[in-house]
Structures are given as C-alpha cells and as structure tokens.
Amino acid sequence: MREGILKAVANPPKILWGPFLPTMINFAVQFPIMFMAIGVFGVNPIIFFATIILGHAAVVIYGVKEPHISAMIQAFGQTHMVTKNLYKVKGNKFEP
C-alpha cells in the first residue's frame, strides 16, 4: 500500500496540536462571542483569551485520547437522521 494513505489514516489532520474539526468549532464559537461582548459590553478580551486557551486545552486532551474525533463528528452528521416508522413500535426502526 502507499505510505501516504496509511499516514493520512493513522495521523488525522491537526491544528495547534488538536483535532481539526473540534478545534475549528471551538474557535468558531468563542471568537464571535468574544467580539460581540467586547463591542456591546466593553469586556476585557483577556478573559476570553483564557477561555479560548482552556477550551483548546480540553480539545487537545480529548484529541490525544480519541484522535479520530473529527471523522466521528462528520460520520454522525451524515448518518444521524430521524426515521419514520411504518409500524407502531417503541424506538426508531430502519424500515423501508
């Protein structure tokens, strides 16, 4: 097999030592909140830098435990669907 494929599977992409997707979600949520709080309430941004760093540290620690969390989030988004049951039963049943 090609070494490039094995390396991509064995080492998922990372950004700042954390899994790519959770890191981007962390930044995408915290930066707009920080800028809105600064603009509206005049809050000191150092408080938000601390929360961004703590959130990123949590993502990095979880990424060490589960390095493929980005792929798991993407797979959940593609497969999580609400099903319509044809027959009255308890829970979701995948029936045509």
Secondary structure as UniProt FT lines:
FT   HELIX           3..10
FT   STRAND          14..15
FT   TURN            16..17
FT   STRAND          18..19
FT   HELIX           20..41
FT   HELIX           45..65
FT   TURN            67..68
FT   HELIX           69..79
//
